[in-house]
Structures are given as C-alpha cells and as structure tokens.
C-alpha cells in the first residue's frame, strides 16, 4: 500500500504508527498537543492518544530534554520536538552532557532511547534562531546519532527507526521541504537508517547533500544534464555515522565531488567529508572536493536569505570549477 504525502504528513503518520506500536512511546514539546505544533507535525495525535502521551510542555527546552532523560531511565521512549532549530541551544548542556554520555557513563546499563526532532534550515522567510543549521554541534558529539530526512518516504520510516533505536537520535527535518510531496510505501522494508542513498546516477561528478539541499542538488543535476554533464546525487540520510562505503564508492566512480549544505562552510560536515575523500581517494580523484555552503556569518534577514543559501547556480559554478581541472 502506498500514498502520496507531504513530508509533514509522512512524519505525522510515522509518529502515529510508533505511538500505536509501543505504549512506552510518548511525545513532548511546546504546543504539540491541541495546536499540533508550529508546523502541525503532531496534529490530531493528542486527541487520539491523550494528554499523557502527547504532552504540551512548558516553554523551556532544557526542561523538556532534562525530563526526557529521567523518562528514558524509567523505560520510556520520549520523542521531543524542538520548535525551531535555534531554540535547541538552551538544551545544549543536557544533550551533550547527559543524553550523549549516559549510556557510556553507566557501562551500557542505562540506554537513552530518545529522539530529538529539530526542524532546521532556512528558506521560509524567518529570522535568526528560526532558520539555522546547528547539525555540526551534534555531529561532533560522541554518543549521538544524527540523521536528516529529505523525502516523505524517508520521513515516515526513519522517524520510526529512530524511535526504535536504544541510542539517542537527533532527527533533523528540512522545514522548507515540509510540503514537498512524494510516494510513501507503508509496507515495503525500508533502507537501514544509517545507509546513504544514491538518488540520481551520473558519471562526471558526485553531488553530496542531506536534508533540504538534496532537492536543490537534484534540480542542479537536471539542469546540468541538459548541458551534457552527468551528475550523481547522494543523499547522506545519516550525518553521524556517515555511510563512508556508499560515499567513497560513488566518488571512486565519478572521480569528482561537490558537498552541499546550508550550515556555514568553516568546519561544517563538508570539511570532514572532503578530508576523508582526499585521504581515501587521493590518487583516484581528478580534482579537489568543492564545497557549497552557507557563509560564515549569522543567518541573514529574510530579504537576502536566498543569497546565503546554496542555489542551483552556486552548485553548477562549483561543478564547473571541479571539471576545469
């Protein structure tokens, strides 16, 4: 059975299925109950499952995450919604000092089966703290899994896989793609959560992306094809751990790579990917890895955010630089 859904509706269906499957799953967050969240991801779930399982929390991110730590220790599987990406910072201490460390600190006796949902990225005409890409902080933190869905089918399946994980998962959702539609197969066996996927095959260069920039890369690849350049697109899906096998295999074939993300360029995930590819494929690649990213500055006002975000033109410029070698 399959159905065409938006990413937002697919996440809602995935959360509903998880709540139905396990009475220990519960949702927490600001305005997620009666309102259904700012982006309506949890719409109607409180009415269906009750206020004890879909909980409207106080406006205190540190309290949300701290409470969830205690719930995990009592055997629950809390799924937390951070209303906007930039609102996660008040909970940063709880995430990096408790959530990420508890399992190791207790010698494996205390798992942290927690999912922290974060709508991230720009493109919605909002201000700072509503359009940020903070994934680098969490990728750098040992003990956390970090994933990002890019299409409705992944949204539906990956949120369930994250909830079933005994490790804490930071689950990034591309907010400007919430209304993007795609086919969701409710019955087929999904890909493993930590496996990258090639969404478009090509031979001249590999575009590496995740979350909101996957669609931008696919658009760039379509434009390039009209001009005679064949680009492969890899959706990382998981940012920690990265599926290096799929990534290196793709670049070994195309011999060129361009990494695209909205987070600032310096010390972003693209830098680590570039370093690893150069370490493994130095004598194979025909040009250095190119990076297309946000600029090293606070997120700009909405009137000029399109100049900040990676675009098709910026990606194709990077492809041209790569092909010039």
VOGUKE-145778 format. One record per residue (C-alpha): residue number from 1; residue in one letter; x, y, z. Coordinates in nm, 2 decimals, m for minus. Last residue first. Layout:
! VOGUKE-145778
+-----+------+--------+--------+--------+
! pos ! code !      X !      Y !      Z !
+-----+------+--------+--------+--------+
! NUM !    A !      X !      Y !      Z !
...
+-----+------+--------+--------+--------+
//
This chain:
! VOGUKE-145778
+-----+------+--------+--------+--------+
! pos ! code !      X !      Y !      Z !
+-----+------+--------+--------+--------+
! 325 !    X !   4.10 !   2.05 !  m1.35 !
! 324 !    X !   3.82 !   2.26 !  m1.51 !
! 323 !    X !   3.55 !   2.00 !  m1.42 !
! 322 !    X !   3.57 !   2.08 !  m1.05 !
! 321 !    X !   3.54 !   2.46 !  m1.11 !
! 320 !    X !   3.25 !   2.40 !  m1.34 !
! 319 !    X !   3.08 !   2.18 !  m1.08 !
! 318 !    X !   3.13 !   2.45 !  m0.82 !
! 317 !    X !   2.96 !   2.70 !  m1.06 !
! 316 !    X !   2.68 !   2.45 !  m1.10 !
! 315 !    X !   2.63 !   2.43 !  m0.73 !
! 314 !    X !   2.62 !   2.81 !  m0.70 !
! 313 !    X !   2.37 !   2.84 !  m0.98 !
! 312 !    X !   2.14 !   2.57 !  m0.83 !
! 311 !    X !   2.14 !   2.75 !  m0.50 !
! 310 !    X !   2.31 !   2.71 !  m0.16 !
! 309 !    X !   2.15 !   2.96 !   0.08 !
! 308 !    X !   2.30 !   3.30 !   0.16 !
! 307 !    X !   2.18 !   3.49 !  m0.14 !
! 306 !    X !   1.84 !   3.34 !  m0.10 !
! 305 !    X !   1.85 !   3.47 !   0.26 !
! 304 !    X !   1.85 !   3.84 !   0.14 !
! 303 !    X !   1.50 !   3.96 !   0.24 !
! 302 !    X !   1.48 !   3.71 !   0.52 !
! 301 !    X !   1.75 !   3.88 !   0.72 !
! 300 !    X !   2.08 !   3.70 !   0.74 !
! 299 !    X !   2.18 !   3.39 !   0.95 !
! 298 !    X !   2.49 !   3.49 !   1.15 !
! 297 !    X !   2.81 !   3.47 !   0.94 !
! 296 !    X !   3.05 !   3.22 !   0.79 !
! 295 !    X !   2.85 !   3.17 !   0.47 !
! 294 !    X !   2.62 !   2.89 !   0.40 !
! 293 !    X !   2.76 !   2.60 !   0.19 !
! 292 !    X !   2.89 !   2.49 !  m0.15 !
! 291 !    X !   3.21 !   2.28 !  m0.11 !
! 290 !    X !   3.44 !   2.15 !  m0.38 !
! 289 !    X !   3.65 !   1.84 !  m0.34 !
! 288 !    X !   3.98 !   1.87 !  m0.52 !
! 287 !    X !   4.01 !   1.75 !  m0.88 !
! 286 !    X !   4.08 !   1.42 !  m1.07 !
! 285 !    X !   4.02 !   1.19 !  m0.78 !
! 284 !    X !   4.18 !   0.85 !  m0.79 !
! 283 !    X !   4.53 !   0.90 !  m0.63 !
! 282 !    X !   4.39 !   1.10 !  m0.33 !
! 281 !    X !   4.09 !   0.86 !  m0.29 !
! 280 !    X !   4.09 !   0.76 !   0.07 !
! 279 !    X !   4.26 !   1.05 !   0.24 !
! 278 !    X !   4.11 !   1.30 !  m0.01 !
! 277 !    X !   3.76 !   1.16 !   0.05 !
! 276 !    X !   3.80 !   1.17 !   0.42 !
! 275 !    X !   3.92 !   1.53 !   0.42 !
! 274 !    X !   3.64 !   1.65 !   0.19 !
! 273 !    X !   3.38 !   1.47 !   0.40 !
! 272 !    X !   3.51 !   1.63 !   0.72 !
! 271 !    X !   3.51 !   1.98 !   0.56 !
! 270 !    X !   3.16 !   1.92 !   0.42 !
! 269 !    X !   3.03 !   1.85 !   0.77 !
! 268 !    X !   3.10 !   2.21 !   0.85 !
! 267 !    X !   3.43 !   2.33 !   1.00 !
! 266 !    X !   3.41 !   2.65 !   0.80 !
! 265 !    X !   3.14 !   2.65 !   0.54 !
! 264 !    X !   2.84 !   2.76 !   0.74 !
! 263 !    X !   2.54 !   2.52 !   0.75 !
! 262 !    X !   2.32 !   2.51 !   0.44 !
! 261 !    X !   2.49 !   2.20 !   0.29 !
! 260 !    X !   2.64 !   2.09 !  m0.04 !
! 259 !    X !   2.94 !   1.88 !  m0.10 !
! 258 !    X !   3.09 !   1.86 !  m0.45 !
! 257 !    X !   3.28 !   1.55 !  m0.56 !
! 256 !    X !   3.49 !   1.44 !  m0.86 !
! 255 !    X !   3.63 !   1.10 !  m0.96 !
! 254 !    X !   3.29 !   0.98 !  m1.08 !
! 253 !    X !   3.35 !   0.61 !  m1.00 !
! 252 !    X !   3.56 !   0.65 !  m0.69 !
! 251 !    X !   3.33 !   0.93 !  m0.58 !
! 250 !    X !   3.03 !   0.69 !  m0.57 !
! 249 !    X !   3.22 !   0.41 !  m0.39 !
! 248 !    X !   3.36 !   0.66 !  m0.13 !
! 247 !    X !   3.01 !   0.78 !  m0.05 !
! 246 !    X !   2.85 !   0.44 !  m0.03 !
! 245 !    X !   3.12 !   0.30 !   0.19 !
! 244 !    X !   3.15 !   0.62 !   0.40 !
! 243 !    X !   2.80 !   0.59 !   0.54 !
! 242 !    X !   2.83 !   0.88 !   0.78 !
! 241 !    X !   2.76 !   0.79 !   1.15 !
! 240 !    X !   2.66 !   1.06 !   1.22 !
! 239 !    X !   2.52 !   1.26 !   0.93 !
! 238 !    X !   2.27 !   1.00 !   0.83 !
! 237 !    X !   2.05 !   1.05 !   0.52 !
! 236 !    X !   2.36 !   1.11 !   0.31 !
! 235 !    X !   2.16 !   1.17 !   0.00 !
! 234 !    X !   2.40 !   1.11 !  m0.29 !
! 233 !    X !   2.34 !   1.28 !  m0.63 !
! 232 !    X !   2.53 !   1.17 !  m0.94 !
! 231 !    X !   2.59 !   1.44 !  m1.21 !
! 230 !    X !   2.61 !   1.38 !  m1.59 !
! 229 !    X !   2.71 !   1.70 !  m1.78 !
! 228 !    X !   2.57 !   1.75 !  m2.13 !
! 227 !    X !   2.41 !   2.09 !  m2.09 !
! 226 !    X !   2.06 !   1.95 !  m2.04 !
! 225 !    X !   2.21 !   1.71 !  m1.79 !
! 224 !    X !   2.35 !   2.00 !  m1.59 !
! 223 !    X !   2.00 !   2.14 !  m1.54 !
! 222 !    X !   1.87 !   1.80 !  m1.41 !
! 221 !    X !   2.18 !   1.77 !  m1.18 !
! 220 !    X !   2.11 !   2.12 !  m1.04 !
! 219 !    X !   1.75 !   2.02 !  m0.96 !
! 218 !    X !   1.87 !   1.71 !  m0.79 !
! 217 !    X !   2.12 !   1.91 !  m0.59 !
! 216 !    X !   1.85 !   2.15 !  m0.48 !
! 215 !    X !   1.63 !   1.86 !  m0.38 !
! 214 !    X !   1.91 !   1.71 !  m0.17 !
! 213 !    X !   1.98 !   2.06 !  m0.02 !
! 212 !    X !   1.69 !   2.05 !   0.23 !
! 211 !    X !   1.81 !   1.74 !   0.42 !
! 210 !    X !   2.14 !   1.60 !   0.30 !
! 209 !    X !   2.39 !   1.65 !   0.02 !
! 208 !    X !   2.67 !   1.51 !  m0.18 !
! 207 !    X !   2.69 !   1.59 !  m0.55 !
! 206 !    X !   2.91 !   1.34 !  m0.73 !
! 205 !    X !   3.08 !   1.42 !  m1.06 !
! 204 !    X !   3.10 !   1.31 !  m1.42 !
! 203 !    X !   2.93 !   0.97 !  m1.43 !
! 202 !    X !   2.58 !   1.00 !  m1.30 !
! 201 !    X !   2.31 !   0.82 !  m1.10 !
! 200 !    X !   2.03 !   1.00 !  m0.92 !
! 199 !    X !   1.90 !   0.93 !  m0.57 !
! 198 !    X !   2.21 !   0.74 !  m0.45 !
! 197 !    X !   2.12 !   0.65 !  m0.09 !
! 196 !    X !   2.32 !   0.67 !   0.23 !
! 195 !    X !   2.27 !   0.40 !   0.49 !
! 194 !    X !   2.24 !   0.48 !   0.86 !
! 193 !    X !   1.86 !   0.43 !   0.88 !
! 192 !    X !   1.87 !   0.09 !   0.71 !
! 191 !    X !   1.65 !   0.11 !   0.39 !
! 190 !    X !   1.28 !   0.04 !   0.44 !
! 189 !    X !   1.10 !  m0.29 !   0.40 !
! 188 !    X !   0.80 !  m0.23 !   0.19 !
! 187 !    X !   0.46 !  m0.19 !   0.37 !
! 186 !    X !   0.37 !   0.18 !   0.40 !
! 185 !    X !   0.52 !   0.29 !   0.07 !
! 184 !    X !   0.52 !   0.67 !   0.07 !
! 183 !    X !   0.52 !   0.85 !  m0.26 !
! 182 !    X !   0.63 !   1.21 !  m0.26 !
! 181 !    X !   0.52 !   1.56 !  m0.19 !
! 180 !    X !   0.72 !   1.86 !  m0.06 !
! 179 !    X !   0.52 !   2.05 !   0.20 !
! 178 !    X !   0.77 !   2.01 !   0.48 !
! 177 !    X !   1.05 !   2.10 !   0.24 !
! 176 !    X !   1.12 !   2.44 !   0.39 !
! 175 !    X !   1.14 !   2.27 !   0.73 !
! 174 !    X !   1.40 !   2.02 !   0.65 !
! 173 !    X !   1.37 !   1.78 !   0.95 !
! 172 !    X !   1.67 !   1.69 !   1.16 !
! 171 !    X !   1.64 !   1.40 !   1.40 !
! 170 !    X !   1.89 !   1.39 !   1.68 !
! 169 !    X !   1.89 !   1.03 !   1.79 !
! 168 !    X !   1.97 !   0.89 !   2.13 !
! 167 !    X !   2.07 !   0.53 !   2.13 !
! 166 !    X !   1.83 !   0.24 !   2.20 !
! 165 !    X !   1.69 !   0.29 !   1.85 !
! 164 !    X !   1.32 !   0.21 !   1.80 !
! 163 !    X !   1.23 !   0.58 !   1.79 !
! 162 !    X !   1.49 !   0.65 !   1.53 !
! 161 !    X !   1.36 !   0.36 !   1.31 !
! 160 !    X !   1.01 !   0.51 !   1.34 !
! 159 !    X !   1.13 !   0.86 !   1.24 !
! 158 !    X !   1.32 !   0.70 !   0.96 !
! 157 !    X !   1.03 !   0.52 !   0.80 !
! 156 !    X !   0.78 !   0.81 !   0.75 !
! 155 !    X !   1.04 !   1.08 !   0.69 !
! 154 !    X !   1.23 !   0.85 !   0.45 !
! 153 !    X !   0.91 !   0.80 !   0.24 !
! 152 !    X !   0.83 !   1.17 !   0.26 !
! 151 !    X !   1.17 !   1.30 !   0.13 !
! 150 !    X !   1.49 !   1.46 !   0.27 !
! 149 !    X !   1.53 !   1.30 !   0.61 !
! 148 !    X !   1.82 !   1.41 !   0.83 !
! 147 !    X !   2.00 !   1.19 !   1.09 !
! 146 !    X !   2.23 !   1.24 !   1.38 !
! 145 !    X !   2.32 !   0.96 !   1.62 !
! 144 !    X !   2.46 !   1.09 !   1.95 !
! 143 !    X !   2.72 !   0.93 !   2.17 !
! 142 !    X !   3.02 !   1.13 !   2.05 !
! 141 !    X !   2.94 !   1.50 !   2.00 !
! 140 !    X !   3.09 !   1.64 !   1.68 !
! 139 !    X !   2.78 !   1.55 !   1.47 !
! 138 !    X !   2.58 !   1.73 !   1.74 !
! 137 !    X !   2.75 !   2.07 !   1.71 !
! 136 !    X !   2.77 !   2.04 !   1.33 !
! 135 !    X !   2.39 !   1.99 !   1.30 !
! 134 !    X !   2.31 !   2.35 !   1.40 !
! 133 !    X !   2.16 !   2.46 !   1.07 !
! 132 !    X !   1.97 !   2.78 !   1.14 !
! 131 !    X !   1.65 !   2.93 !   1.01 !
! 130 !    X !   1.43 !   3.01 !   1.31 !
! 129 !    X !   1.70 !   3.13 !   1.56 !
! 128 !    X !   1.77 !   3.41 !   1.31 !
! 127 !    X !   1.47 !   3.55 !   1.12 !
! 126 !    X !   1.21 !   3.38 !   0.90 !
! 125 !    X !   1.14 !   3.39 !   0.53 !
! 124 !    X !   1.09 !   3.01 !   0.50 !
! 123 !    X !   1.41 !   2.93 !   0.31 !
! 122 !    X !   1.63 !   2.84 !   0.60 !
! 121 !    X !   1.74 !   2.52 !   0.77 !
! 120 !    X !   1.62 !   2.30 !   1.06 !
! 119 !    X !   1.31 !   2.15 !   1.21 !
! 118 !    X !   1.46 !   1.96 !   1.51 !
! 117 !    X !   1.32 !   1.63 !   1.65 !
! 116 !    X !   1.51 !   1.50 !   1.95 !
! 115 !    X !   1.45 !   1.12 !   1.97 !
! 114 !    X !   1.53 !   0.94 !   2.30 !
! 113 !    X !   1.62 !   0.58 !   2.36 !
! 112 !    X !   1.89 !   0.67 !   2.62 !
! 111 !    X !   2.03 !   0.33 !   2.74 !
! 110 !    X !   2.12 !   0.29 !   3.10 !
! 109 !    X !   2.32 !  m0.03 !   3.18 !
! 108 !    X !   2.58 !   0.02 !   2.90 !
! 107 !    X !   2.87 !   0.10 !   3.13 !
! 106 !    X !   2.68 !   0.37 !   3.31 !
! 105 !    X !   2.88 !   0.65 !   3.17 !
! 104 !    X !   2.87 !   0.51 !   2.82 !
! 103 !    X !   2.48 !   0.51 !   2.81 !
! 102 !    X !   2.46 !   0.84 !   3.00 !
! 101 !    X !   2.70 !   1.04 !   2.78 !
! 100 !    X !   2.51 !   1.17 !   2.48 !
!  99 !    X !   2.19 !   1.24 !   2.67 !
!  98 !    X !   2.36 !   1.38 !   2.98 !
!  97 !    X !   2.65 !   1.61 !   2.90 !
!  96 !    X !   2.59 !   1.68 !   2.53 !
!  95 !    X !   2.21 !   1.69 !   2.53 !
!  94 !    X !   2.15 !   1.84 !   2.87 !
!  93 !    X !   2.40 !   2.12 !   2.81 !
!  92 !    X !   2.26 !   2.20 !   2.47 !
!  91 !    X !   1.90 !   2.24 !   2.60 !
!  90 !    X !   1.91 !   2.62 !   2.59 !
!  89 !    X !   2.07 !   2.59 !   2.25 !
!  88 !    X !   1.78 !   2.40 !   2.09 !
!  87 !    X !   1.58 !   2.71 !   2.01 !
!  86 !    X !   1.78 !   2.79 !   1.71 !
!  85 !    X !   1.65 !   2.49 !   1.52 !
!  84 !    X !   1.28 !   2.57 !   1.58 !
!  83 !    X !   1.01 !   2.41 !   1.79 !
!  82 !    X !   1.23 !   2.15 !   1.95 !
!  81 !    X !   1.00 !   1.85 !   1.94 !
!  80 !    X !   1.08 !   1.56 !   2.17 !
!  79 !    X !   1.02 !   1.19 !   2.12 !
!  78 !    X !   1.03 !   1.01 !   2.45 !
!  77 !    X !   1.09 !   0.63 !   2.47 !
!  76 !    X !   1.01 !   0.52 !   2.82 !
!  75 !    X !   1.20 !   0.27 !   3.03 !
!  74 !    X !   1.24 !   0.46 !   3.36 !
!  73 !    X !   1.58 !   0.59 !   3.27 !
!  72 !    X !   1.44 !   0.71 !   2.95 !
!  71 !    X !   1.18 !   0.91 !   3.14 !
!  70 !    X !   1.45 !   1.07 !   3.35 !
!  69 !    X !   1.64 !   1.19 !   3.04 !
!  68 !    X !   1.31 !   1.31 !   2.89 !
!  67 !    X !   1.27 !   1.55 !   3.19 !
!  66 !    X !   1.61 !   1.70 !   3.12 !
!  65 !    X !   1.52 !   1.74 !   2.75 !
!  64 !    X !   1.20 !   1.92 !   2.81 !
!  63 !    X !   1.33 !   2.12 !   3.10 !
!  62 !    X !   1.63 !   2.25 !   2.90 !
!  61 !    X !   1.39 !   2.34 !   2.62 !
!  60 !    X !   1.17 !   2.55 !   2.85 !
!  59 !    X !   0.84 !   2.69 !   2.72 !
!  58 !    X !   0.64 !   2.44 !   2.93 !
!  57 !    X !   0.54 !   2.11 !   2.77 !
!  56 !    X !   0.23 !   2.01 !   2.59 !
!  55 !    X !   0.23 !   1.63 !   2.62 !
!  54 !    X !   0.12 !   1.37 !   2.37 !
!  53 !    X !   0.12 !   1.05 !   2.58 !
!  52 !    X !  m0.04 !   1.17 !   2.90 !
!  51 !    X !  m0.26 !   1.42 !   2.71 !
!  50 !    X !  m0.44 !   1.15 !   2.51 !
!  49 !    X !  m0.37 !   0.92 !   2.23 !
!  48 !    X !  m0.62 !   1.02 !   1.96 !
!  47 !    X !  m0.69 !   1.38 !   2.06 !
!  46 !    X !  m0.32 !   1.43 !   2.13 !
!  45 !    X !  m0.23 !   1.30 !   1.79 !
!  44 !    X !  m0.46 !   1.53 !   1.60 !
!  43 !    X !  m0.17 !   1.74 !   1.45 !
!  42 !    X !   0.17 !   1.62 !   1.56 !
!  41 !    X !   0.35 !   1.76 !   1.25 !
!  40 !    X !   0.14 !   2.07 !   1.25 !
!  39 !    X !   0.43 !   2.30 !   1.16 !
!  38 !    X !   0.40 !   2.51 !   1.48 !
!  37 !    X !   0.30 !   2.20 !   1.67 !
!  36 !    X !  m0.03 !   2.01 !   1.67 !
!  35 !    X !  m0.22 !   2.30 !   1.83 !
!  34 !    X !  m0.40 !   2.08 !   2.08 !
!  33 !    X !  m0.09 !   1.89 !   2.17 !
!  32 !    X !   0.24 !   2.00 !   2.01 !
!  31 !    X !   0.23 !   2.35 !   2.16 !
!  30 !    X !   0.59 !   2.32 !   2.31 !
!  29 !    X !   0.71 !   1.97 !   2.31 !
!  28 !    X !   0.67 !   1.61 !   2.43 !
!  27 !    X !   0.57 !   1.29 !   2.26 !
!  26 !    X !   0.54 !   0.95 !   2.42 !
!  25 !    X !   0.65 !   0.60 !   2.33 !
!  24 !    X !   0.62 !   0.35 !   2.61 !
!  23 !    X !   0.28 !   0.23 !   2.48 !
!  22 !    X !   0.46 !   0.08 !   2.18 !
!  21 !    X !   0.31 !   0.01 !   1.83 !
!  20 !    X !   0.03 !   0.26 !   1.83 !
!  19 !    X !   0.26 !   0.55 !   1.93 !
!  18 !    X !   0.51 !   0.44 !   1.66 !
!  17 !    X !   0.24 !   0.43 !   1.40 !
!  16 !    X !   0.11 !   0.77 !   1.49 !
!  15 !    X !   0.47 !   0.91 !   1.48 !
!  14 !    X !   0.52 !   0.77 !   1.13 !
!  13 !    X !   0.18 !   0.91 !   1.01 !
!  12 !    X !   0.27 !   1.25 !   1.14 !
!  11 !    X !   0.61 !   1.24 !   0.98 !
!  10 !    X !   0.45 !   1.14 !   0.65 !
!   9 !    X !   0.21 !   1.43 !   0.68 !
!   8 !    X !   0.49 !   1.68 !   0.72 !
!   7 !    X !   0.70 !   1.53 !   0.44 !
!   6 !    X !   0.40 !   1.57 !   0.21 !
!   5 !    X !   0.21 !   1.26 !   0.11 !
!   4 !    X !   0.14 !   1.04 !  m0.20 !
!   3 !    X !   0.01 !   0.70 !  m0.09 !
!   2 !    X !   0.13 !   0.34 !  m0.09 !
!   1 !    X !   0.00 !   0.00 !   0.00 !
+-----+------+--------+--------+--------+
//
